[in-house]
Amino acid sequence: MQQWMCERVLGIEPAGEDEKPKPRRTQADKWAMNFQAAKQFYEREGHLQVPRKHVERTVGEDQEERELKLGAWIGNQRGRAATLSPERVEQLTAIGMRWA
């Protein structure tokens, strides 16, 4: 009924595919993007002693360029070490994370 009223009464057409918003990223997606940025930093610098204000530029699988606040993210992961899943702790440790 609502769609009928929008189309017939108000003359509003449904959004086309190019007009629809992008799907929201899940927390897991965001974590994976930041992890990839950390891995990129580690491969380039040889450590994960990332300055707190450091922003890492990455290119995602969708070829979109991103600027991720990697320094803050690394600090947050260290602060959450006790509540991170063992898999995430293992992933970060494998790329040189120092937890203390």
C-alpha positions in Angstrom: 0.0 0.0 0.0 2.8 2.4 1.0 4.7 1.8 -2.3 1.5 2.2 -4.3 0.8 5.6 -2.6 4.4 6.8 -3.2 4.3 5.9 -6.8 0.7 6.8 -7.7 -0.1 9.7 -5.4 3.3 11.3 -4.9 4.9 10.3 -8.2 8.0 8.9 -6.4 9.8 6.1 -8.2 11.8 3.4 -6.4 15.5 4.1 -6.2 17.6 2.6 -9.0 20.5 0.3 -8.2 23.0 3.2 -8.6 21.0 5.4 -6.1 20.8 2.8 -3.3 23.1 3.3 -0.3 26.0 0.9 0.0 25.5 -1.9 2.5 26.8 -1.1 5.9 30.1 -2.7 6.9 29.9 -5.2 9.8 32.3 -4.9 12.7 34.0 -8.0 11.4 34.5 -6.2 8.0 35.9 -3.2 9.7 38.3 -5.3 11.8 39.5 -7.1 8.7 40.2 -3.8 6.9 42.2 -2.5 9.9 44.0 -5.8 10.2 45.0 -5.6 6.5 46.3 -2.0 7.1 48.3 -3.3 10.1 49.7 -6.1 8.0 50.6 -3.5 5.2 52.3 -1.3 7.9 54.2 -4.2 9.3 55.5 -5.4 5.9 56.7 -1.9 5.1 58.1 -0.9 8.5 59.0 -4.3 10.1 57.2 -3.5 13.3 53.8 -2.5 14.7 54.9 0.4 16.9 52.5 2.6 15.1 52.3 6.3 16.3 48.8 7.0 17.9 47.9 9.5 15.2 49.1 7.5 12.2 46.7 7.2 9.3 47.4 4.2 6.9 46.2 4.5 3.3 45.0 1.3 1.8 43.2 0.1 -1.4 40.4 -2.4 -0.7 39.3 -5.4 -2.8 36.7 -3.0 -4.3 39.6 -0.8 -5.5 38.4 1.9 -3.2 41.1 4.0 -1.4 40.7 4.3 2.3 42.4 6.2 5.1 42.3 4.2 8.3 43.3 5.5 11.7 45.7 2.7 12.3 47.6 4.1 15.3 44.4 4.5 17.3 43.1 1.0 16.2 46.4 -0.7 17.3 46.2 1.1 20.6 42.6 -0.1 21.0 43.5 -3.7 20.2 46.2 -3.6 22.9 43.7 -2.2 25.4 41.2 -4.9 24.5 43.7 -7.8 24.5 41.9 -9.6 27.3 38.5 -9.6 25.4 39.8 -10.2 21.9 39.1 -13.6 20.4 42.0 -16.0 20.5 42.0 -16.0 16.7 42.4 -12.2 16.5 45.1 -12.2 19.2 46.9 -14.9 17.1 46.6 -13.0 13.9 48.0 -9.8 15.4 50.8 -11.7 17.2 51.8 -13.3 13.9 52.5 -9.9 12.3 54.5 -8.6 15.2 52.1 -7.2 17.8 53.6 -6.5 21.1 50.9 -6.7 23.8 52.7 -4.8 26.6 
